Amino acid sequence: MARWCGEVRDVIYNDNGKVTVVYRVTIRGIDGEALVIVHREAAGTASLSDARLDDPVAAAEEAAFCKACARFGFGLYLYHEDEAL
């Protein structure tokens, strides 16, 4: 059975008024008798001055998490908003 975990790897406050969060998703599983560990990382960025965001760091983390999951192929349908479900 595969298990997953996620972690924030870095939070970077840029000079241009934005924050970037780097997120790593790790999936651990067993292939035969061997333990397999696979990582995917991605970054998300949000503006610190965007009044629509209550928490720009959380918004950047959410974007990074979604992108890291998409690198595994999870939730790709979320990136096709123009197609009717």
C-alpha positions as CSV (number, residue, x, y, z in Angstrom):
1,M,0.0,0.0,0.0
2,A,1.3,3.4,-0.9
3,R,1.4,6.3,1.6
4,W,2.1,9.9,1.0
5,C,3.2,12.9,2.9
6,G,4.0,16.5,2.1
7,E,6.2,19.2,3.4
8,V,7.1,22.9,2.9
9,R,10.7,22.9,1.8
10,D,11.2,26.7,1.7
11,V,9.4,30.0,2.0
12,I,11.1,32.9,0.1
13,Y,10.0,36.5,0.5
14,N,11.1,38.2,-2.7
15,D,12.1,41.9,-3.0
16,N,9.3,42.4,-5.5
17,G,6.5,42.0,-2.9
18,K,5.8,38.3,-3.5
19,V,6.2,35.2,-1.5
20,T,7.2,31.8,-3.0
21,V,6.7,28.5,-1.3
22,V,8.4,25.3,-2.4
23,Y,6.5,22.2,-1.5
24,R,7.5,18.5,-1.7
25,V,5.1,15.6,-2.0
26,T,6.6,12.2,-1.2
27,I,5.0,8.8,-2.0
28,R,6.3,5.7,-0.4
29,G,5.3,2.3,-1.6
30,I,6.5,-1.2,-2.2
31,D,7.5,-2.6,-5.6
32,G,7.8,-6.4,-5.0
33,E,10.0,-6.4,-1.9
34,A,11.8,-3.1,-2.5
35,L,10.7,0.1,-0.7
36,V,10.2,2.8,-3.3
37,I,10.3,6.5,-2.4
38,V,9.4,9.1,-5.0
39,H,9.4,12.9,-4.6
40,R,8.0,15.7,-6.7
41,E,8.6,19.4,-5.8
42,A,7.0,22.5,-7.1
43,A,6.8,26.2,-6.3
44,G,3.8,28.5,-5.9
45,T,3.9,32.3,-5.7
46,A,1.5,34.9,-4.4
47,S,1.5,38.6,-4.0
48,L,1.9,40.0,-0.5
49,S,-0.2,43.0,-1.5
50,D,-3.1,41.2,-3.0
51,A,-6.1,42.3,-1.0
52,R,-8.1,39.2,-2.1
53,L,-5.8,36.9,-0.2
54,D,-6.3,36.6,3.6
55,D,-3.0,34.7,3.8
56,P,-0.6,35.0,0.8
57,V,1.7,32.3,2.2
58,A,-1.1,29.8,2.5
59,A,-2.2,30.7,-1.1
60,A,1.4,30.1,-2.4
61,E,1.6,26.9,-0.4
62,E,-1.7,25.7,-2.0
63,A,-0.5,26.5,-5.5
64,A,2.8,24.7,-4.8
65,F,1.0,21.6,-3.4
66,C,-1.4,21.4,-6.4
67,K,1.5,21.7,-8.8
68,A,3.6,19.0,-7.0
69,C,0.6,16.7,-7.1
70,A,0.0,17.4,-10.8
71,R,3.6,16.3,-11.4
72,F,2.5,12.8,-10.2
73,G,-0.5,13.1,-12.5
74,F,-3.0,13.7,-9.7
75,G,-5.8,16.2,-10.3
76,L,-4.9,17.2,-13.8
77,Y,-8.5,17.7,-14.6
78,L,-8.4,20.8,-12.4
79,Y,-6.2,22.5,-14.9
80,H,-8.8,22.2,-17.7
81,E,-11.4,24.6,-16.5
82,D,-12.6,25.4,-20.0
83,E,-13.9,21.8,-20.5
84,A,-17.3,21.0,-19.2
85,L,-17.4,18.3,-16.6
